[in-house]
Amino acid sequence: MILARLVRTATFRLAAGFAALFSVSIIVVSSIVYVAMTRYSDQQIDLSISAEVKTIRDSLAGASAPEIVKAINDRLTDIDPDYFYYALQDADGGVLAGNLRPLPAVTGWADIPLRTTDGDGNRERHTIRGLGVDLTPELRLFIGRDTHDLDELQEGITSFFLAGAAATVLLALASGLVLSARFLRRVEAVNVAARHIMDGHLDERVPSRGKGADEFDRLAANLNAMLDRIQQLMQGLHQVSSDIAHDLRTPLSHMRQRLELARLKAASAADYDAAVERAVADIDGILGVFAALLRIAQIEAGARREGFAPIDLSGVFETIIDTYGPVADDSGHRLTGTVAPGLRIRGDRQLLTQMLANLVENTIRHTPAGTGITVSLAPGPDGPVGQVRDTGPGIPEAARQKVFQRFFRLDASRMTPGSGLGLSLVAAVAQLHEIRLALADNGPGLAVTLDFGEAAKPVPPAKPGTEGRRPRPAAGIGSTPAPLRHR
């Protein structure tokens, strides 16, 4: 069963494919080597035979028949009898000298079968490759060499390459099984984690070696980051559902009570009109909450990312300072700003303006008169860094992360108008633009830091005429309500 699973893996199929490719390659290479070596050996044999024939013909030119017979017999004693084979025959085919049996009339190159006996008495069939020439009109000489060594060499080459091909296939298949087992273990770990997550264990994560050196570790890191995000969204959805049920029950209960009182105690049309107006105001507030939730959901879904373009971030900060300077003065606050010129990022200008406006108005609404507010933007080591600082009461350290949750409000802010969604929208816009958002103590007061390093990628210069344009009022997606307030 396990072997069948290993064989069905993509890794094993890949290894088997490579084994087949290597086998074909070995066959092709061995065929080329075999042909080349065979041709070379044949040529060496032919050259040696031709040289021997030439030597004998040159040395016996003009010799008589007895002298030729004697010279051939002497030649047999001078050389290894198993190296060259000779057959000197007369016109009738009789062998006058040599170490071969009578041969049929041969002129030119020929292959002659030869039966021999080895040292153990076993008969062997060899082939003699030789050349037949006429020494005189009555004498014909055949000189040949045994090709047995060449045949053994060819068989050895063939066996060697066949063994190499078989070893390659076996090693490739064994490697494929080993790699498939490792691959299957890693994949099975992902499957186990996926099954646990489907069973409701949202905190389960894909295991990794922690080295990040291979593609599985990188895949595990990406999957775990995705699962973290999904878990956050699920927890956020659960929290939003609970918060909506809790926070909207109070205004709906108040509205029902007022309508019930109007039905029971209203004495005139004016009383009924007043009750209806208050109910309409309550409904508008509830609809505003749902509109804000929809805007936050659209931002968190990344729906606005496609509209990102190079923007003048310095211009956004300057616009906010110019817009909210008079508002701060009217409420008894002091708003100052320092903005470094020419800082640019890629993003959605409307959403960034909305984010910064929410931060500034939040500070104005939830700090006492006389509080100093500073808005700044300056270059940082990785990109622009913006800050909104105040000298008000600040936010307790334990609540600094909670203020970004939907509907969360500090006790001191529950008596002021608002829905508790302002900083949730700020967090959503920051996440969309990969802005690092941090709250810290300003001593006294609160310091909100916006690190635009991830968004500060190289951008082309703006088209002539587009710089310096004042943005449209930034209130949200598809509508223009007042900035969301939260603290």
C-alpha positions in Angstrom: 0.0 0.0 0.0 2.8 2.4 0.9 4.8 1.4 -2.1 1.8 2.0 -4.3 1.4 5.5 -2.9 5.1 6.2 -3.4 4.9 5.1 -7.1 2.0 7.4 -7.7 3.8 10.5 -6.5 4.9 13.2 -8.9 8.5 12.9 -7.6 8.7 9.2 -8.4 7.2 9.8 -11.9 9.8 12.5 -12.4 12.6 10.1 -11.3 11.3 7.4 -13.5 11.2 9.8 -16.4 14.9 10.8 -15.8 15.8 7.1 -15.5 14.2 6.5 -18.9 16.0 9.5 -20.4 19.3 8.4 -18.9 18.8 4.9 -20.2 18.1 6.2 -23.7 21.2 8.4 -23.4 23.4 5.5 -22.4 22.1 3.4 -25.2 22.8 6.1 -27.8 26.3 6.8 -26.3 27.1 3.1 -26.1 26.0 2.6 -29.7 28.2 5.4 -30.9 31.2 4.1 -28.8 30.5 0.5 -30.0 30.5 1.5 -33.7 33.5 3.7 -33.3 35.6 1.1 -31.5 34.5 -1.7 -33.9 35.4 0.4 -36.9 38.8 1.3 -35.4 39.5 -2.4 -34.6 38.5 -3.5 -38.0 40.7 -0.9 -39.6 43.7 -1.9 -37.4 43.2 -5.6 -38.4 42.9 -4.6 -42.1 46.0 -2.5 -41.9 48.1 -5.2 -40.2 47.0 -7.8 -42.8 47.6 -5.4 -45.7 51.1 -4.7 -44.3 51.9 -8.4 -43.9 50.7 -9.1 -47.5 52.8 -6.3 -48.9 55.9 -7.5 -46.9 55.6 -11.0 -48.3 54.9 -9.9 -51.8 57.8 -7.5 -51.8 60.2 -10.1 -50.3 59.1 -12.9 -52.7 58.9 -11.0 -55.9 60.4 -13.2 -58.6 60.9 -16.2 -56.3 60.3 -19.7 -57.5 57.5 -21.9 -56.0 59.8 -23.9 -53.7 61.3 -20.6 -52.4 57.8 -19.2 -51.7 56.8 -22.4 -49.9 59.9 -22.2 -47.8 59.5 -18.5 -47.0 55.9 -19.1 -45.8 56.9 -22.0 -43.5 59.8 -19.9 -42.2 57.3 -17.0 -41.6 55.2 -19.3 -39.4 58.2 -20.0 -37.2 59.1 -16.3 -36.8 55.7 -15.1 -35.6 53.0 -16.2 -33.2 51.0 -18.8 -35.1 47.8 -17.5 -33.4 48.5 -13.9 -34.6 48.4 -14.5 -38.4 47.0 -17.4 -40.4 48.4 -18.4 -43.8 47.3 -20.6 -46.6 49.5 -21.0 -49.7 47.5 -22.9 -52.3 48.2 -24.2 -55.8 45.8 -23.9 -58.7 44.0 -27.1 -57.6 43.3 -25.7 -54.1 45.8 -27.8 -52.3 47.6 -26.3 -49.3 51.4 -26.1 -49.9 52.2 -24.1 -46.8 50.5 -22.4 -43.9 48.4 -23.2 -40.9 44.9 -23.1 -42.4 42.8 -25.9 -44.0 42.2 -25.7 -47.8 40.1 -22.7 -48.6 37.8 -21.9 -51.5 39.4 -19.7 -54.1 39.6 -16.3 -52.4 40.7 -13.0 -54.1 40.3 -9.9 -52.0 38.9 -9.5 -48.5 36.9 -12.3 -47.0 35.7 -13.7 -43.6 36.4 -17.4 -43.2 34.8 -19.5 -40.4 37.3 -21.4 -38.3 36.7 -24.1 -35.6 39.3 -24.4 -32.9 39.7 -26.2 -29.6 40.5 -24.3 -26.3 42.7 -25.6 -23.5 39.8 -27.6 -21.9 39.0 -29.4 -25.1 35.9 -27.3 -25.9 35.4 -26.5 -29.6 35.0 -22.9 -30.5 33.8 -21.2 -33.6 36.0 -18.3 -34.7 36.1 -16.0 -37.8 39.2 -15.3 -39.8 39.3 -12.0 -41.5 41.8 -12.0 -44.3 43.0 -11.0 -47.8 43.6 -13.3 -50.7 46.2 -12.4 -53.4 47.8 -14.2 -56.4 51.6 -14.5 -55.9 52.1 -16.3 -59.3 49.6 -17.6 -61.8 49.8 -21.0 -60.1 50.1 -19.9 -56.4 47.5 -18.0 -54.3 48.2 -16.7 -50.8 45.6 -16.0 -48.1 46.7 -14.1 -45.0 44.2 -13.6 -42.2 43.7 -12.7 -38.5 41.4 -14.2 -35.9 38.7 -11.7 -34.9 37.9 -13.5 -31.6 39.5 -10.8 -29.5 37.5 -8.2 -31.4 34.3 -10.1 -30.8 35.1 -10.4 -27.1 35.8 -6.6 -27.0 32.4 -5.9 -28.6 30.7 -8.2 -26.2 32.4 -6.6 -23.3 31.4 -3.1 -24.4 27.8 -4.2 -24.9 27.8 -5.9 -21.4 29.4 -2.9 -19.8 26.9 -0.4 -21.2 23.9 -2.7 -20.5 25.1 -3.0 -16.9 25.5 0.7 -16.7 22.0 1.3 -18.0 20.5 -1.2 -15.6 22.4 0.3 -12.7 21.3 3.8 -13.7 17.6 2.7 -13.9 17.9 0.9 -10.5 19.6 3.9 -8.8 17.1 6.3 -10.4 14.1 4.2 -9.2 15.6 3.8 -5.7 16.3 7.5 -5.5 12.8 8.2 -6.7 11.4 6.0 -3.9 13.5 7.8 -1.3 12.7 11.2 -2.6 9.0 10.2 -3.0 9.0 9.1 0.7 10.4 12.4 1.8 8.1 14.4 -0.5 5.1 12.3 0.7 5.9 13.0 4.4 6.0 16.7 3.8 2.8 16.7 1.8 1.1 14.5 4.4 2.0 17.0 7.1 0.2 19.7 5.0 -2.8 17.3 4.6 -2.9 16.6 8.3 -2.8 20.3 9.1 -5.5 21.0 6.5 -7.8 18.3 8.0 -7.3 19.7 11.5 -8.2 23.2 10.3 -11.3 21.8 8.5 -12.3 20.2 11.8 -12.3 23.6 13.4 -8.8 23.9 14.9 -8.1 27.3 13.3 -4.9 27.6 15.3 -3.3 24.6 13.6 -0.3 25.5 11.3 1.7 23.7 8.7 5.0 22.4 10.3 8.3 23.5 8.8 11.9 22.8 9.6 12.4 26.5 10.4 15.3 26.9 8.1 13.5 28.4 5.2 16.1 26.9 2.9 13.8 24.9 0.5 10.5 25.4 -1.3 8.6 23.5 1.3 9.6 25.8 4.1 8.7 28.8 1.9 5.4 27.2 1.1 4.7 26.4 4.7 5.6 30.0 5.7 3.2 31.4 3.0 0.4 29.0 4.0 0.9 29.8 7.7 0.7 33.5 6.9 -2.5 32.9 5.0 -3.9 30.9 7.8 -3.0 33.6 10.3 -4.9 36.1 8.1 -7.9 33.8 7.8 -7.9 33.2 11.5 -7.8 37.0 12.1 -10.7 37.5 9.7 -12.7 34.7 11.3 -12.1 36.1 14.7 -12.9 39.6 13.4 -16.1 38.3 11.9 -17.1 36.7 15.1 -16.2 39.8 17.1 -18.1 42.1 14.6 -21.2 39.9 14.9 -21.1 40.0 18.7 -20.3 43.8 18.7 -23.1 44.5 16.2 -25.6 42.5 18.3 -24.4 44.3 21.5 -23.9 47.8 20.3 -27.0 48.1 18.1 -29.3 46.6 20.7 -29.1 49.8 22.8 -30.1 52.3 20.2 -32.8 50.0 18.9 -34.2 49.6 22.4 -34.2 53.3 23.0 -35.9 53.9 19.7 -38.6 51.3 20.5 -39.1 52.8 23.9 -39.6 56.3 22.5 -42.0 55.0 19.8 -43.9 53.1 22.5 -44.1 56.2 24.7 -45.3 58.2 21.7 -48.0 55.7 21.0 -49.2 55.6 24.5 -48.7 59.2 25.7 -48.5 61.5 22.6 -51.4 64.0 22.8 -50.9 65.9 19.5 -49.5 65.6 16.0 -46.4 67.5 17.1 -45.6 64.9 19.7 -45.9 62.2 17.0 -43.7 64.3 14.6 -41.0 64.7 17.3 -41.0 60.9 18.0 -40.7 60.1 14.3 -37.8 62.6 13.9 -35.9 61.0 16.8 -36.6 57.6 15.4 -35.3 58.7 11.9 -32.2 60.1 13.6 -31.6 56.8 15.4 -32.0 54.9 12.1 -29.6 57.2 10.3 -27.0 56.5 13.0 -27.5 52.8 12.6 -27.3 53.1 8.8 -24.1 55.1 9.3 -22.6 52.3 11.3 -23.4 49.7 8.6 -22.0 52.0 5.9 -18.8 52.3 7.9 -18.6 48.6 8.3 -19.1 48.1 4.6 -16.3 50.6 3.8 -13.9 48.8 6.2 -14.8 45.4 4.7 -14.1 46.7 1.2 -10.8 48.1 2.3 -9.7 44.9 4.1 -10.7 42.9 1.0 -8.2 44.9 -1.0 -10.8 46.2 -3.4 -9.0 49.5 -3.7 -5.5 48.2 -4.4 -6.1 48.1 -8.1 -6.4 51.9 -8.1 -3.0 52.5 -6.5 -1.0 55.2 -8.2 2.0 57.4 -7.5 0.8 60.1 -5.0 2.4 63.1 -3.3 2.3 62.1 0.3 3.7 65.4 1.4 0.7 67.1 -0.3 -1.7 64.8 1.6 -0.2 65.8 5.0 -0.2 69.5 4.0 -3.8 69.3 3.0 -4.8 67.8 6.4 -2.9 70.5 8.3 -4.4 73.3 6.2 -7.9 71.8 6.6 -7.9 71.0 10.3 -5.9 74.0 11.4 -9.0 76.3 11.7 -11.1 73.4 13.2 -8.5 72.9 15.9 -8.5 76.7 16.6 -12.2 76.8 17.0 -12.1 74.0 19.6 -9.3 75.6 21.6 -6.5 73.3 20.3 -3.2 74.2 18.8 -2.4 72.3 15.5 1.1 72.6 14.1 2.8 70.7 11.3 6.1 70.1 9.7 6.2 68.3 6.3 9.2 67.4 4.3 8.5 68.2 0.6 8.6 65.7 -2.3 7.9 62.5 -0.4 6.0 60.1 -2.6 4.5 56.6 -2.4 2.1 54.4 -4.3 -1.4 54.2 -2.8 -4.9 55.5 -2.8 -4.9 59.3 -2.1 -8.5 59.3 -1.0 -8.1 56.5 1.6 -4.8 58.0 2.9 -6.5 61.4 3.4 -9.4 59.6 5.2 -6.9 57.8 7.4 -5.0 60.9 8.4 -8.2 62.9 8.8 -9.6 60.3 11.2 -6.5 60.5 13.3 -6.4 64.3 13.5 -10.2 64.7 14.2 -10.0 61.8 16.8 -7.4 63.8 18.6 -9.3 67.0 18.4 -12.6 65.5 19.7 -11.1 63.4 22.6 -8.5 65.8 24.1 -9.3 68.8 26.2 -9.0 72.4 25.0 -5.5 73.7 25.1 -4.0 70.4 24.0 -1.2 70.8 21.4 -1.4 68.6 18.3 1.5 68.1 15.9 1.3 66.5 12.5 4.7 65.7 10.9 6.1 63.8 7.9 9.9 63.2 7.4 12.2 60.8 5.5 13.0 57.7 7.4 15.7 54.9 6.9 13.2 52.9 4.8 10.8 55.5 3.6 8.6 58.4 4.8 7.5 58.4 8.5 4.5 60.3 9.6 3.3 61.2 13.1 0.3 62.6 14.8 1.2 63.6 18.4 -0.8 65.3 21.1 -0.3 66.4 24.7 -3.7 65.1 25.9 -4.5 62.3 28.4 -3.3 59.6 26.0 -4.4 56.0 25.8 -3.5 53.4 28.5 -0.9 51.0 27.2 -3.2 48.0 27.8 -5.8 49.5 25.5 -3.6 50.6 22.6 -4.1 47.5 20.5 -7.8 47.2 21.4 -8.7 50.7 20.1 -8.3 49.3 16.5 -11.1 46.8 17.1 -14.5 47.5 15.8 -16.9 49.2 18.3 -14.2 49.4 21.0 -14.4 52.7 22.9 -12.6 53.9 26.0 -14.8 54.6 29.0 -14.0 58.3 28.8 -15.3 58.4 25.2 -18.6 56.6 25.7 -20.5 59.9 26.4 -19.3 61.5 23.1 -20.9 60.8 19.7 -19.3 58.1 17.7 -19.6 54.5 16.7 -16.2 53.1 17.6 -15.2 52.5 14.0 -12.8 55.4 13.3 -9.5 53.7 14.2 -10.8 50.4 12.7 -10.9 52.2 9.4 -7.4 53.7 10.0 -6.1 50.2 10.7 -7.7 48.8 7.5 -6.2 51.6 5.3 -2.8 51.1 6.9 -3.0 47.3 6.3 -4.0 47.8 2.7 -1.0 50.1 2.1 1.4 48.0 4.3 1.9 50.9 6.6 3.4 50.0 10.0 1.1 51.6 12.5 2.2 52.1 16.1 0.9 53.9 19.2 3.2 55.1 21.9 3.4 57.4 24.9 4.1 61.0 24.0 4.8 62.0 27.6 2.2 63.3 28.0 -0.3 62.4 25.4 -0.3 59.9 22.5 2.0 59.5 19.6 0.7 57.7 16.5 3.5 56.7 14.1 2.9 55.8 10.4 5.9 54.1 8.8 5.4 54.2 5.0 8.6 52.1 4.2 6.8 49.3 2.5 4.7 51.6 0.3 7.7 53.8 -0.6 8.7 52.0 -3.8 10.2 53.8 -6.7 7.5 55.6 -8.7 7.7 57.6 -11.9 7.4 61.4 -11.7 3.9 62.8 -11.8 2.6 64.1 -15.1 2.8 67.8 -15.5 -0.2 69.6 -14.1 -1.2 66.9 -11.7 0.9 68.0 -8.7 -0.6 70.4 -6.3 -4.2 69.5 -7.1 -6.3 69.5 -4.0 -8.0 66.2 -3.3 -11.7 65.7 -3.2 -13.2 65.4 0.3 -12.1 62.0 1.6 -14.8 60.2 3.5 -15.0 56.6 2.3 -15.8 54.4 -0.5 -18.7 55.6 -2.7 -20.0 58.1 -0.2 -19.0 61.4 1.5 -20.0 61.2 5.2 -18.1 63.0 7.8 -14.9 61.3 9.1 -15.4 58.4 11.5 -14.7 59.4 15.1 -13.2 57.0 17.6 -11.3 57.0 20.9 
